[in-house]
């Protein structure tokens, strides 16, 4: 991760992922889409486990 501190008041800092971190997006985007599409089913499973 790169970090740029502009040494200002109030603080101003920028963060950026390196190429390796950005490449993880290729795996996370489909996982997030799956979660969005299946949120109700997952919620039902979690509710049944809680009882």
N, C-alpha and C positions, 0 to 999 in steps of 0.2 A: 504494500500500500504506500502510495506517496502522500506526503502531507506538506502543505505549504502554509506556513504561519506568516501572516502579513504584519505581525507586531503592531497592531492597532488597538485602540480603545474606542468603542467596545471591540472585543476580540473578533477577528475574521480569519477563519481557517478553511482551506479547501482540502478535501480528501479525494483520492482517485484510486481505483483498483488497477493493478498491473494487468497485463495481457492474460496471465494465468487465471486471475480472479474473474476477468470478463468472460473467459471461456466457460466458466461455470454457468453462466446465464443460459447456455444452450441446453443444459440439463434442468435448470430450475424453471424455465418458462413452461415447458410441458407439465411439470409437476404442479405448478400453481394453477394451470388451466384445469388439470384433473381435480384439484381441490375445489375450485369454483364450481365445476360441473357436478360434483358429488357431495357438496356440503351438507345437504339434507340427509343423505344416507349415512354419512359419517356422524352427524349429530344424533341420529337415531341409535346408532351403535353405542355411542358414548352414553346416551341416556339409559339404555338397557343395562350397560355395565355398572352404572351408578346405583342401580336398585338391587 
